[in-house]
Amino acid sequence: MSACLAGVNCRYNGKNKKNVKLLEKHKKDEIILFCPEDAVLGTPRETIDIVEGRAIGNETQQDYTEAIEEQAQKFIAQYPNIDIIYCKSKSPSCALCSAKIFDKNKNLLQSTGTGIFIQELQKHYKNAKFIEKDGDA
């Protein structure tokens, strides 16, 4: 589960997107949290966007793609069998189907992309159920 959905203050702005209903639903289950951006950039941090398939920092223009993909590989190695993966909506790392994708001039190409981290998880967890969620309003 994206850590911010569990109430961990790991978003770019130091806040979370806690989803109480989701946590209540899985209170008896083992929940494994992940936040690849926090692991790579810390919190708080610059925002990133997906630009031509790459995770690019908005302030520094640094490419974080490989570092985020490495976090996915570490996660897969540590947890080879996962049943359900809850993905944070609109995240350039963790979105399932709502990440914004830009061209090199920062023109929006689509709002239905998959985050860099989740793309890597989908390659490994072929039988897992991927579900996109947001925080409670």
N, CA, C and O atoms as CSV, one atom per row, in Angstrom:
chain,resi,resn,atom,element,x,y,z
A,1,MET,N,N,0.844,-1.179,0.000
A,1,MET,CA,C,0.000,0.000,0.000
A,1,MET,C,C,0.886,1.238,0.000
A,1,MET,O,O,1.872,1.314,0.734
A,2,SER,N,N,0.520,2.202,-0.833
A,2,SER,CA,C,1.223,3.484,-0.794
A,2,SER,C,C,1.168,4.012,0.634
A,2,SER,O,O,0.088,4.136,1.211
A,3,ALA,N,N,2.323,4.322,1.202
A,3,ALA,CA,C,2.422,4.698,2.615
A,3,ALA,C,C,1.570,5.914,2.970
A,3,ALA,O,O,1.033,5.989,4.075
A,4,CYS,N,N,1.442,6.856,2.058
A,4,CYS,CA,C,0.643,8.051,2.350
A,4,CYS,C,C,-0.821,7.694,2.579
A,4,CYS,O,O,-1.512,8.394,3.320
A,5,LEU,N,N,-1.314,6.612,1.953
A,5,LEU,CA,C,-2.692,6.166,2.165
A,5,LEU,C,C,-2.887,5.604,3.571
A,5,LEU,O,O,-4.009,5.564,4.076
A,6,ALA,N,N,-1.801,5.172,4.197
A,6,ALA,CA,C,-1.854,4.646,5.567
A,6,ALA,C,C,-1.651,5.742,6.610
A,6,ALA,O,O,-1.639,5.468,7.810
A,7,GLY,N,N,-1.494,6.977,6.152
A,7,GLY,CA,C,-1.329,8.093,7.078
A,7,GLY,C,C,0.100,8.492,7.351
A,7,GLY,O,O,0.348,9.344,8.205
A,8,VAL,N,N,1.050,7.897,6.648
A,8,VAL,CA,C,2.455,8.271,6.814
A,8,VAL,C,C,2.687,9.612,6.119
A,8,VAL,O,O,2.309,9.793,4.961
A,9,ASN,N,N,3.301,10.534,6.825
A,9,ASN,CA,C,3.586,11.863,6.262
A,9,ASN,C,C,4.813,11.789,5.357
A,9,ASN,O,O,5.905,12.218,5.728
A,10,CYS,N,N,4.611,11.239,4.173
A,10,CYS,CA,C,5.730,11.004,3.258
A,10,CYS,C,C,5.525,11.658,1.895
A,10,CYS,O,O,6.317,11.431,0.981
A,11,ARG,N,N,4.487,12.457,1.745
A,11,ARG,CA,C,4.267,13.119,0.457
A,11,ARG,C,C,5.270,14.247,0.261
A,11,ARG,O,O,5.962,14.639,1.200
A,12,TYR,N,N,5.346,14.761,-0.940
A,12,TYR,CA,C,6.304,15.818,-1.277
A,12,TYR,C,C,6.225,16.998,-0.313
A,12,TYR,O,O,7.239,17.634,-0.028
A,13,ASN,N,N,5.021,17.297,0.193
A,13,ASN,CA,C,4.811,18.440,1.080
A,13,ASN,C,C,4.857,18.066,2.561
A,13,ASN,O,O,4.531,18.889,3.417
A,14,GLY,N,N,5.254,16.844,2.866
A,14,GLY,CA,C,5.348,16.406,4.254
A,14,GLY,C,C,4.026,15.973,4.856
A,14,GLY,O,O,3.944,15.740,6.062
A,15,LYS,N,N,2.999,15.861,4.043
A,15,LYS,CA,C,1.675,15.463,4.529
A,15,LYS,C,C,1.349,14.058,4.046
A,15,LYS,O,O,2.182,13.385,3.439
A,16,ASN,N,N,0.113,13.625,4.326
A,16,ASN,CA,C,-0.327,12.292,3.913
A,16,ASN,C,C,-1.675,12.377,3.211
A,16,ASN,O,O,-2.256,13.455,3.087
A,17,LYS,N,N,-2.155,11.247,2.760
A,17,LYS,CA,C,-3.480,11.120,2.137
A,17,LYS,C,C,-4.180,9.914,2.758
A,17,LYS,O,O,-4.640,9.014,2.056
A,18,LYS,N,N,-4.249,9.916,4.081
A,18,LYS,CA,C,-4.783,8.774,4.821
A,18,LYS,C,C,-6.179,8.396,4.332
A,18,LYS,O,O,-7.042,9.249,4.127
A,19,ASN,N,N,-6.370,7.097,4.155
A,19,ASN,CA,C,-7.651,6.542,3.748
A,19,ASN,C,C,-8.125,5.624,4.871
A,19,ASN,O,O,-7.773,4.445,4.922
A,20,VAL,N,N,-8.929,6.187,5.767
A,20,VAL,CA,C,-9.376,5.469,6.959
A,20,VAL,C,C,-10.203,4.241,6.582
A,20,VAL,O,O,-10.046,3.181,7.189
A,21,LYS,N,N,-11.072,4.373,5.597
A,21,LYS,CA,C,-11.916,3.242,5.181
A,21,LYS,C,C,-11.068,2.074,4.683
A,21,LYS,O,O,-11.357,0.916,4.984
A,22,LEU,N,N,-10.046,2.379,3.939
A,22,LEU,CA,C,-9.156,1.344,3.417
A,22,LEU,C,C,-8.413,0.643,4.556
A,22,LEU,O,O,-8.295,-0.582,4.566
A,23,LEU,N,N,-7.919,1.420,5.501
A,23,LEU,CA,C,-7.213,0.838,6.650
A,23,LEU,C,C,-8.144,-0.013,7.501
A,23,LEU,O,O,-7.755,-1.076,7.984
A,24,GLU,N,N,-9.366,0.453,7.683
A,24,GLU,CA,C,-10.353,-0.302,8.457
A,24,GLU,C,C,-10.673,-1.632,7.764
A,24,GLU,O,O,-10.784,-2.671,8.415
A,25,LYS,N,N,-10.816,-1.582,6.457
A,25,LYS,CA,C,-11.119,-2.790,5.677
A,25,LYS,C,C,-10.029,-3.853,5.832
A,25,LYS,O,O,-10.316,-5.050,5.817
A,26,HIS,N,N,-8.796,-3.414,5.980
A,26,HIS,CA,C,-7.663,-4.346,6.042
A,26,HIS,C,C,-6.987,-4.388,7.412
A,26,HIS,O,O,-5.809,-4.728,7.512
A,27,LYS,N,N,-7.727,-4.044,8.465
A,27,LYS,CA,C,-7.116,-3.971,9.793
A,27,LYS,C,C,-6.585,-5.313,10.293
A,27,LYS,O,O,-5.707,-5.334,11.156
A,28,LYS,N,N,-7.090,-6.426,9.780
A,28,LYS,CA,C,-6.613,-7.743,10.208
A,28,LYS,C,C,-5.597,-8.336,9.235
A,28,LYS,O,O,-5.075,-9.427,9.464
A,29,ASP,N,N,-5.323,-7.625,8.167
A,29,ASP,CA,C,-4.382,-8.110,7.160
A,29,ASP,C,C,-2.990,-7.538,7.396
A,29,ASP,O,O,-2.830,-6.491,8.023
A,30,GLU,N,N,-1.996,-8.240,6.887
A,30,GLU,CA,C,-0.641,-7.691,6.900
A,30,GLU,C,C,-0.566,-6.619,5.817
A,30,GLU,O,O,-0.838,-6.887,4.646
A,31,ILE,N,N,-0.201,-5.416,6.212
A,31,ILE,CA,C,-0.087,-4.305,5.265
A,31,ILE,C,C,1.381,-3.932,5.138
A,31,ILE,O,O,2.049,-3.636,6.129
A,32,ILE,N,N,1.865,-3.949,3.922
A,32,ILE,CA,C,3.248,-3.574,3.629
A,32,ILE,C,C,3.211,-2.220,2.937
A,32,ILE,O,O,2.564,-2.056,1.902
A,33,LEU,N,N,3.905,-1.261,3.514
A,33,LEU,CA,C,3.875,0.106,2.994
A,33,LEU,C,C,5.074,0.384,2.100
A,33,LEU,O,O,6.159,-0.164,2.297
A,34,PHE,N,N,4.856,1.246,1.114
A,34,PHE,CA,C,5.948,1.693,0.246
A,34,PHE,C,C,5.762,3.158,-0.114
A,34,PHE,O,O,4.639,3.638,-0.265
A,35,CYS,N,N,6.873,3.855,-0.247
A,35,CYS,CA,C,6.899,5.215,-0.779
A,35,CYS,C,C,8.250,5.396,-1.467
A,35,CYS,O,O,9.221,5.816,-0.839
A,36,PRO,N,N,8.306,5.080,-2.746
A,36,PRO,CA,C,9.589,5.155,-3.442
A,36,PRO,C,C,10.167,6.560,-3.520
A,36,PRO,O,O,11.386,6.727,-3.493
A,37,GLU,N,N,9.314,7.566,-3.617
A,37,GLU,CA,C,9.823,8.939,-3.696
A,37,GLU,C,C,10.480,9.347,-2.390
A,37,GLU,O,O,11.516,10.012,-2.402
A,38,ASP,N,N,9.892,8.960,-1.260
A,38,ASP,CA,C,10.496,9.270,0.034
A,38,ASP,C,C,11.848,8.576,0.161
A,38,ASP,O,O,12.810,9.170,0.648
A,39,ALA,N,N,11.921,7.327,-0.274
A,39,ALA,CA,C,13.182,6.583,-0.200
A,39,ALA,C,C,14.273,7.219,-1.055
A,39,ALA,O,O,15.446,7.200,-0.682
A,40,VAL,N,N,13.894,7.780,-2.193
A,40,VAL,CA,C,14.870,8.368,-3.120
A,40,VAL,C,C,15.183,9.819,-2.786
A,40,VAL,O,O,16.345,10.225,-2.797
A,41,LEU,N,N,14.147,10.607,-2.488
A,41,LEU,CA,C,14.310,12.060,-2.347
A,41,LEU,C,C,14.126,12.591,-0.932
A,41,LEU,O,O,14.475,13.738,-0.654
A,42,GLY,N,N,13.585,11.778,-0.039
A,42,GLY,CA,C,13.287,12.267,1.301
A,42,GLY,C,C,11.991,13.064,1.311
A,42,GLY,O,O,11.345,13.244,0.279
A,43,THR,N,N,11.624,13.538,2.502
A,43,THR,CA,C,10.398,14.316,2.685
A,43,THR,C,C,10.704,15.473,3.601
A,43,THR,O,O,11.347,15.272,4.631
A,44,PRO,N,N,10.267,16.696,3.269
A,44,PRO,CA,C,9.633,17.105,2.006
A,44,PRO,C,C,10.641,17.073,0.860
A,44,PRO,O,O,11.843,16.919,1.076
A,45,ARG,N,N,10.126,17.224,-0.369
A,45,ARG,CA,C,10.984,17.106,-1.551
A,45,ARG,C,C,10.400,17.899,-2.711
A,45,ARG,O,O,9.264,18.371,-2.663
A,46,GLU,N,N,11.203,18.030,-3.740
A,46,GLU,CA,C,10.689,18.641,-4.962
A,46,GLU,C,C,9.660,17.700,-5.585
A,46,GLU,O,O,9.722,16.485,-5.400
A,47,THR,N,N,8.730,18.268,-6.312
A,47,THR,CA,C,7.758,17.443,-7.019
A,47,THR,C,C,8.398,16.884,-8.280
A,47,THR,O,O,9.351,17.447,-8.819
A,48,ILE,N,N,7.855,15.770,-8.732
A,48,ILE,CA,C,8.333,15.196,-9.983
A,48,ILE,C,C,7.151,14.996,-10.921
A,48,ILE,O,O,6.007,14.872,-10.483
A,49,ASP,N,N,7.436,14.966,-12.189
A,49,ASP,CA,C,6.447,14.666,-13.218
A,49,ASP,C,C,7.009,13.598,-14.132
A,49,ASP,O,O,8.222,13.410,-14.220
A,50,ILE,N,N,6.111,12.901,-14.811
A,50,ILE,CA,C,6.538,11.958,-15.837
A,50,ILE,C,C,6.630,12.738,-17.142
A,50,ILE,O,O,5.624,13.198,-17.683
A,51,VAL,N,N,7.847,12.875,-17.629
A,51,VAL,CA,C,8.114,13.606,-18.868
A,51,VAL,C,C,8.719,12.614,-19.858
A,51,VAL,O,O,9.828,12.114,-19.669
A,52,GLU,N,N,7.968,12.347,-20.904
A,52,GLU,CA,C,8.405,11.387,-21.923
A,52,GLU,C,C,8.867,10.065,-21.307
A,52,GLU,O,O,9.893,9.506,-21.697
A,53,GLY,N,N,8.089,9.578,-20.337
A,53,GLY,CA,C,8.365,8.287,-19.720
A,53,GLY,C,C,9.413,8.289,-18.625
A,53,GLY,O,O,9.760,7.227,-18.107
A,54,ARG,N,N,9.921,9.446,-18.261
A,54,ARG,CA,C,10.967,9.567,-17.246
A,54,ARG,C,C,10.440,10.370,-16.053
A,54,ARG,O,O,9.627,11.278,-16.230
A,55,ALA,N,N,10.895,10.043,-14.848
A,55,ALA,CA,C,10.525,10.774,-13.629
A,55,ALA,C,C,11.499,11.932,-13.454
A,55,ALA,O,O,12.647,11.733,-13.055
A,56,ILE,N,N,11.039,13.138,-13.754
A,56,ILE,CA,C,11.902,14.319,-13.779
A,56,ILE,C,C,11.513,15.292,-12.670
A,56,ILE,O,O,10.340,15.632,-12.513
A,57,GLY,N,N,12.518,15.742,-11.895
A,57,GLY,CA,C,12.286,16.728,-10.846
A,57,GLY,C,C,11.914,18.070,-11.449
A,57,GLY,O,O,12.553,18.529,-12.396
A,58,ASN,N,N,10.883,18.699,-10.902
A,58,ASN,CA,C,10.407,19.971,-11.451
A,58,ASN,C,C,11.332,21.143,-11.161
A,58,ASN,O,O,11.352,22.110,-11.922
A,59,GLU,N,N,12.094,21.077,-10.082
A,59,GLU,CA,C,13.014,22.172,-9.757
A,59,GLU,C,C,14.397,21.947,-10.360
A,59,GLU,O,O,14.984,22.860,-10.940
A,60,THR,N,N,14.907,20.737,-10.221
A,60,THR,CA,C,16.290,20.450,-10.620
A,60,THR,C,C,16.426,19.863,-12.020
A,60,THR,O,O,17.518,19.843,-12.587
A,61,GLN,N,N,15.315,19.385,-12.574
A,61,GLN,CA,C,15.309,18.662,-13.861
A,61,GLN,C,C,16.089,17.351,-13.783
A,61,GLN,O,O,16.408,16.753,-14.811
A,62,GLN,N,N,16.394,16.909,-12.576
A,62,GLN,CA,C,17.109,15.644,-12.399
A,62,GLN,C,C,16.192,14.478,-12.754
A,62,GLN,O,O,14.993,14.510,-12.477
A,63,ASP,N,N,16.767,13.455,-13.365
A,63,ASP,CA,C,16.034,12.253,-13.749
A,63,ASP,C,C,16.135,11.232,-12.609
A,63,ASP,O,O,17.222,10.748,-12.294
A,64,TYR,N,N,15.001,10.914,-12.001
A,64,TYR,CA,C,14.948,9.979,-10.876
A,64,TYR,C,C,14.426,8.600,-11.279
A,64,TYR,O,O,14.176,7.755,-10.420
A,65,THR,N,N,14.262,8.376,-12.569
A,65,THR,CA,C,13.640,7.139,-13.040
A,65,THR,C,C,14.341,5.892,-12.521
A,65,THR,O,O,13.702,5.026,-11.925
A,66,GLU,N,N,15.648,5.794,-12.743
A,66,GLU,CA,C,16.368,4.587,-12.330
A,66,GLU,C,C,16.306,4.375,-10.829
A,66,GLU,O,O,16.177,3.241,-10.369
A,67,ALA,N,N,16.395,5.443,-10.065
A,67,ALA,CA,C,16.348,5.318,-8.605
A,67,ALA,C,C,14.989,4.786,-8.147
A,67,ALA,O,O,14.920,3.970,-7.227
A,68,ILE,N,N,13.916,5.240,-8.778
A,68,ILE,CA,C,12.577,4.752,-8.429
A,68,ILE,C,C,12.420,3.298,-8.868
A,68,ILE,O,O,11.841,2.488,-8.144
A,69,GLU,N,N,12.929,2.970,-10.042
A,69,GLU,CA,C,12.885,1.581,-10.504
A,69,GLU,C,C,13.689,0.668,-9.580
A,69,GLU,O,O,13.290,-0.473,-9.346
A,70,GLU,N,N,14.809,1.150,-9.054
A,70,GLU,CA,C,15.606,0.373,-8.099
A,70,GLU,C,C,14.818,0.111,-6.824
A,70,GLU,O,O,14.910,-0.974,-6.249
A,71,GLN,N,N,14.044,1.097,-6.379
A,71,GLN,CA,C,13.197,0.899,-5.200
A,71,GLN,C,C,12.180,-0.205,-5.459
A,71,GLN,O,O,11.893,-1.011,-4.575
A,72,ALA,N,N,11.639,-0.239,-6.664
A,72,ALA,CA,C,10.690,-1.301,-7.023
A,72,ALA,C,C,11.365,-2.666,-6.976
A,72,ALA,O,O,10.789,-3.626,-6.466
A,73,GLN,N,N,12.574,-2.756,-7.502
A,73,GLN,CA,C,13.292,-4.033,-7.504
A,73,GLN,C,C,13.616,-4.494,-6.081
A,73,GLN,O,O,13.554,-5.688,-5.789
A,74,LYS,N,N,13.958,-3.564,-5.205
A,74,LYS,CA,C,14.205,-3.903,-3.796
A,74,LYS,C,C,12.929,-4.419,-3.135
A,74,LYS,O,O,12.955,-5.395,-2.385
A,75,PHE,N,N,11.807,-3.747,-3.426
A,75,PHE,CA,C,10.518,-4.153,-2.869
A,75,PHE,C,C,10.163,-5.568,-3.336
A,75,PHE,O,O,9.763,-6.409,-2.531
A,76,ILE,N,N,10.310,-5.821,-4.626
A,76,ILE,CA,C,10.004,-7.135,-5.199
A,76,ILE,C,C,10.887,-8.213,-4.577
A,76,ILE,O,O,10.402,-9.300,-4.261
A,77,ALA,N,N,12.164,-7.929,-4.399
A,77,ALA,CA,C,13.085,-8.897,-3.797
A,77,ALA,C,C,12.698,-9.208,-2.354
A,77,ALA,O,O,12.800,-10.351,-1.908
A,78,GLN,N,N,12.257,-8.187,-1.632
A,78,GLN,CA,C,11.894,-8.373,-0.226
A,78,GLN,C,C,10.523,-9.027,-0.068
A,78,GLN,O,O,10.292,-9.775,0.882
A,79,TYR,N,N,9.614,-8.743,-1.004
A,79,TYR,CA,C,8.240,-9.251,-0.926
A,79,TYR,C,C,7.859,-9.906,-2.256
A,79,TYR,O,O,7.155,-9.299,-3.063
A,80,PRO,N,N,8.314,-11.129,-2.490
A,80,PRO,CA,C,8.075,-11.754,-3.796
A,80,PRO,C,C,6.616,-12.128,-4.065
A,80,PRO,O,O,6.228,-12.308,-5.220
A,81,ASN,N,N,5.809,-12.246,-3.016
A,81,ASN,CA,C,4.407,-12.650,-3.189
A,81,ASN,C,C,3.473,-11.628,-2.558
A,81,ASN,O,O,3.402,-11.507,-1.335
A,82,ILE,N,N,2.771,-10.908,-3.388
A,82,ILE,CA,C,1.823,-9.886,-2.937
A,82,ILE,C,C,0.483,-10.170,-3.612
A,82,ILE,O,O,0.436,-10.511,-4.794
A,83,ASP,N,N,-0.612,-10.026,-2.850
A,83,ASP,CA,C,-1.946,-10.283,-3.396
A,83,ASP,C,C,-2.619,-9.029,-3.941
A,83,ASP,O,O,-3.175,-9.038,-5.039
A,84,ILE,N,N,-2.562,-7.953,-3.165
A,84,ILE,CA,C,-3.243,-6.707,-3.530
A,84,ILE,C,C,-2.268,-5.557,-3.363
A,84,ILE,O,O,-1.529,-5.497,-2.380
A,85,ILE,N,N,-2.268,-4.650,-4.317
A,85,ILE,CA,C,-1.426,-3.456,-4.234
A,85,ILE,C,C,-2.323,-2.240,-4.382
A,85,ILE,O,O,-2.957,-2.038,-5.417
A,86,TYR,N,N,-2.367,-1.426,-3.318
A,86,TYR,CA,C,-3.133,-0.182,-3.354
A,86,TYR,C,C,-2.203,0.945,-3.771
A,86,TYR,O,O,-1.189,1.206,-3.124
A,87,CYS,N,N,-2.558,1.595,-4.844
A,87,CYS,CA,C,-1.735,2.617,-5.486
A,87,CYS,C,C,-2.331,3.998,-5.230
A,87,CYS,O,O,-3.546,4.172,-5.317
A,88,LYS,N,N,-1.497,4.969,-4.918
A,88,LYS,CA,C,-1.967,6.342,-4.705
A,88,LYS,C,C,-2.262,7.007,-6.045
A,88,LYS,O,O,-1.394,7.102,-6.913
A,89,SER,N,N,-3.488,7.459,-6.195
A,89,SER,CA,C,-3.906,8.108,-7.436
A,89,SER,C,C,-3.096,9.364,-7.710
A,89,SER,O,O,-2.649,10.046,-6.788
A,90,LYS,N,N,-2.919,9.653,-8.969
A,90,LYS,CA,C,-2.271,10.867,-9.485
A,90,LYS,C,C,-0.780,10.979,-9.176
A,90,LYS,O,O,-0.160,11.993,-9.497
A,91,SER,N,N,-0.204,9.962,-8.562
A,91,SER,CA,C,1.217,10.001,-8.219
A,91,SER,C,C,2.071,9.610,-9.421
A,91,SER,O,O,1.762,8.632,-10.103
A,92,PRO,N,N,3.143,10.359,-9.693
A,92,PRO,CA,C,4.027,9.981,-10.800
A,92,PRO,C,C,4.798,8.687,-10.531
A,92,PRO,O,O,5.373,8.100,-11.448
A,93,SER,N,N,4.806,8.255,-9.287
A,93,SER,CA,C,5.448,6.983,-8.941
A,93,SER,C,C,4.430,5.866,-8.752
A,93,SER,O,O,4.640,4.743,-9.209
A,94,CYS,N,N,3.333,6.177,-8.083
A,94,CYS,CA,C,2.437,5.130,-7.595
A,94,CYS,C,C,1.055,5.065,-8.228
A,94,CYS,O,O,0.276,4.181,-7.873
A,95,ALA,N,N,0.720,5.950,-9.139
A,95,ALA,CA,C,-0.606,5.901,-9.761
A,95,ALA,C,C,-0.755,4.658,-10.624
A,95,ALA,O,O,0.206,4.191,-11.236
A,96,LEU,N,N,-1.954,4.135,-10.663
A,96,LEU,CA,C,-2.255,3.001,-11.529
A,96,LEU,C,C,-2.752,3.479,-12.895
A,96,LEU,O,O,-2.353,2.947,-13.930
A,97,CYS,N,N,-3.626,4.485,-12.885
A,97,CYS,CA,C,-4.225,4.918,-14.153
A,97,CYS,C,C,-4.581,6.403,-14.166
A,97,CYS,O,O,-5.477,6.819,-14.900
A,98,SER,N,N,-3.883,7.206,-13.355
A,98,SER,CA,C,-4.225,8.631,-13.296
A,98,SER,C,C,-3.007,9.551,-13.242
A,98,SER,O,O,-3.138,10.732,-12.921
A,99,ALA,N,N,-1.832,9.022,-13.550
A,99,ALA,CA,C,-0.627,9.869,-13.563
A,99,ALA,C,C,-0.654,10.759,-14.801
A,99,ALA,O,O,-1.039,10.327,-15.888
A,100,LYS,N,N,-0.242,11.995,-14.618
A,100,LYS,CA,C,-0.139,12.913,-15.751
A,100,LYS,C,C,1.166,12.644,-16.489
A,100,LYS,O,O,2.224,12.487,-15.879
A,101,ILE,N,N,1.068,12.595,-17.802
A,101,ILE,CA,C,2.227,12.366,-18.661
A,101,ILE,C,C,2.424,13.610,-19.520
A,101,ILE,O,O,1.491,14.084,-20.169
A,102,PHE,N,N,3.654,14.135,-19.516
A,102,PHE,CA,C,3.966,15.360,-20.247
A,102,PHE,C,C,4.984,15.099,-21.347
A,102,PHE,O,O,5.752,14.138,-21.289
A,103,ASP,N,N,4.975,15.975,-22.357
A,103,ASP,CA,C,6.044,15.930,-23.353
A,103,ASP,C,C,7.203,16.781,-22.848
A,103,ASP,O,O,7.111,17.368,-21.770
A,104,LYS,N,N,8.295,16.859,-23.611
A,104,LYS,CA,C,9.493,17.565,-23.154
A,104,LYS,C,C,9.265,19.053,-22.931
A,104,LYS,O,O,10.038,19.689,-22.214
A,105,ASN,N,N,8.222,19.625,-23.530
A,105,ASN,CA,C,7.889,21.040,-23.331
A,105,ASN,C,C,6.871,21.236,-22.218
A,105,ASN,O,O,6.347,22.334,-22.028
A,106,LYS,N,N,6.593,20.159,-21.480
A,106,LYS,CA,C,5.651,20.148,-20.351
A,106,LYS,C,C,4.204,20.359,-20.795
A,106,LYS,O,O,3.383,20.859,-20.026
A,107,ASN,N,N,3.895,19.982,-22.024
A,107,ASN,CA,C,2.511,19.950,-22.484
A,107,ASN,C,C,1.906,18.625,-22.028
A,107,ASN,O,O,2.510,17.566,-22.199
A,108,LEU,N,N,0.714,18.693,-21.449
A,108,LEU,CA,C,0.052,17.488,-20.960
A,108,LEU,C,C,-0.362,16.604,-22.134
A,108,LEU,O,O,-1.079,17.043,-23.033
A,109,LEU,N,N,0.095,15.364,-22.115
A,109,LEU,CA,C,-0.257,14.413,-23.165
A,109,LEU,C,C,-1.442,13.543,-22.758
A,109,LEU,O,O,-2.312,13.233,-23.571
A,110,GLN,N,N,-1.458,13.155,-21.480
A,110,GLN,CA,C,-2.560,12.342,-20.969
A,110,GLN,C,C,-2.609,12.418,-19.452
A,110,GLN,O,O,-1.625,12.774,-18.803
A,111,SER,N,N,-3.770,12.077,-18.892
A,111,SER,CA,C,-3.954,12.039,-17.436
A,111,SER,C,C,-4.319,10.638,-16.979
A,111,SER,O,O,-4.937,10.462,-15.930
A,112,THR,N,N,-3.938,9.650,-17.762
A,112,THR,CA,C,-4.315,8.269,-17.466
A,112,THR,C,C,-3.105,7.339,-17.424
A,112,THR,O,O,-3.220,6.143,-17.696
A,113,GLY,N,N,-1.953,7.893,-17.084
A,113,GLY,CA,C,-0.724,7.107,-17.074
A,113,GLY,C,C,-0.534,6.307,-15.799
A,113,GLY,O,O,-1.255,6.481,-14.816
A,114,THR,N,N,0.455,5.427,-15.842
A,114,THR,CA,C,0.839,4.603,-14.694
A,114,THR,C,C,2.171,5.102,-14.155
A,114,THR,O,O,3.089,5.396,-14.921
A,115,GLY,N,N,2.272,5.197,-12.829
A,115,GLY,CA,C,3.497,5.666,-12.193
A,115,GLY,C,C,4.674,4.727,-12.431
A,115,GLY,O,O,4.498,3.533,-12.676
A,116,ILE,N,N,5.868,5.287,-12.354
A,116,ILE,CA,C,7.111,4.560,-12.638
A,116,ILE,C,C,7.277,3.328,-11.732
A,116,ILE,O,O,7.624,2.251,-12.215
A,117,PHE,N,N,7.035,3.481,-10.447
A,117,PHE,CA,C,7.172,2.381,-9.482
A,117,PHE,C,C,6.162,1.276,-9.788
A,117,PHE,O,O,6.513,0.096,-9.810
A,118,ILE,N,N,4.920,1.661,-10.020
A,118,ILE,CA,C,3.861,0.683,-10.277
A,118,ILE,C,C,4.097,-0.047,-11.596
A,118,ILE,O,O,3.786,-1.233,-11.707
A,119,GLN,N,N,4.638,0.638,-12.586
A,119,GLN,CA,C,4.970,-0.038,-13.849
A,119,GLN,C,C,5.900,-1.219,-13.594
A,119,GLN,O,O,5.727,-2.296,-14.164
A,120,GLU,N,N,6.883,-1.003,-12.732
A,120,GLU,CA,C,7.838,-2.072,-12.412
A,120,GLU,C,C,7.163,-3.198,-11.634
A,120,GLU,O,O,7.424,-4.374,-11.892
A,121,LEU,N,N,6.295,-2.845,-10.681
A,121,LEU,CA,C,5.604,-3.879,-9.906
A,121,LEU,C,C,4.694,-4.714,-10.799
A,121,LEU,O,O,4.583,-5.925,-10.613
A,122,GLN,N,N,4.044,-4.075,-11.766
A,122,GLN,CA,C,3.149,-4.808,-12.667
A,122,GLN,C,C,3.894,-5.863,-13.483
A,122,GLN,O,O,3.319,-6.893,-13.836
A,123,LYS,N,N,5.155,-5.615,-13.780
A,123,LYS,CA,C,5.948,-6.587,-14.538
A,123,LYS,C,C,6.182,-7.869,-13.739
A,123,LYS,O,O,6.282,-8.954,-14.313
A,124,HIS,N,N,6.267,-7.741,-12.421
A,124,HIS,CA,C,6.558,-8.899,-11.565
A,124,HIS,C,C,5.295,-9.547,-10.999
A,124,HIS,O,O,5.134,-10.765,-11.071
A,125,TYR,N,N,4.406,-8.738,-10.440
A,125,TYR,CA,C,3.223,-9.263,-9.756
A,125,TYR,C,C,2.085,-9.467,-10.758
A,125,TYR,O,O,1.111,-8.715,-10.771
A,126,LYS,N,N,2.224,-10.483,-11.585
A,126,LYS,CA,C,1.258,-10.741,-12.665
A,126,LYS,C,C,-0.127,-11.120,-12.142
A,126,LYS,O,O,-1.131,-10.834,-12.793
A,127,ASN,N,N,-0.190,-11.755,-10.981
A,127,ASN,CA,C,-1.473,-12.215,-10.444
A,127,ASN,C,C,-2.022,-11.320,-9.337
A,127,ASN,O,O,-3.088,-11.599,-8.788
A,128,ALA,N,N,-1.317,-10.265,-9.010
A,128,ALA,CA,C,-1.783,-9.356,-7.957
A,128,ALA,C,C,-2.887,-8.453,-8.497
A,128,ALA,O,O,-2.957,-8.163,-9.691
A,129,LYS,N,N,-3.732,-8.027,-7.590
A,129,LYS,CA,C,-4.792,-7.079,-7.932
A,129,LYS,C,C,-4.274,-5.680,-7.614
A,129,LYS,O,O,-3.899,-5.403,-6.475
A,130,PHE,N,N,-4.252,-4.806,-8.602
A,130,PHE,CA,C,-3.822,-3.424,-8.430
A,130,PHE,C,C,-5.067,-2.551,-8.343
A,130,PHE,O,O,-5.942,-2.612,-9.206
A,131,ILE,N,N,-5.138,-1.734,-7.285
A,131,ILE,CA,C,-6.299,-0.877,-7.057
A,131,ILE,C,C,-5.810,0.530,-6.754
A,131,ILE,O,O,-4.935,0.722,-5.911
A,132,GLU,N,N,-6.375,1.508,-7.442
A,132,GLU,CA,C,-5.986,2.901,-7.218
A,132,GLU,C,C,-6.931,3.544,-6.210
A,132,GLU,O,O,-8.148,3.379,-6.292
A,133,LYS,N,N,-6.361,4.277,-5.262
A,133,LYS,CA,C,-7.139,4.946,-4.216
A,133,LYS,C,C,-6.591,6.345,-3.984
A,133,LYS,O,O,-5.464,6.670,-4.358
A,134,ASP,N,N,-7.435,7.168,-3.348
A,134,ASP,CA,C,-7.016,8.488,-2.891
A,134,ASP,C,C,-7.284,8.537,-1.392
A,134,ASP,O,O,-7.855,7.605,-0.826
A,135,GLY,N,N,-6.876,9.611,-0.763
A,135,GLY,CA,C,-7.137,9.773,0.659
A,135,GLY,C,C,-8.593,10.113,0.902
A,135,GLY,O,O,-9.319,10.468,-0.027
A,136,ASP,N,N,-9.021,10.004,2.156
A,136,ASP,CA,C,-10.378,10.406,2.515
A,136,ASP,C,C,-10.521,11.902,2.329
A,136,ASP,O,O,-9.595,12.666,2.598
A,137,ALA,N,N,-11.672,12.306,1.875
A,137,ALA,CA,C,-11.914,13.745,1.646
A,137,ALA,C,C,-12.118,14.477,2.947
A,137,ALA,O,O,-12.333,15.689,2.946
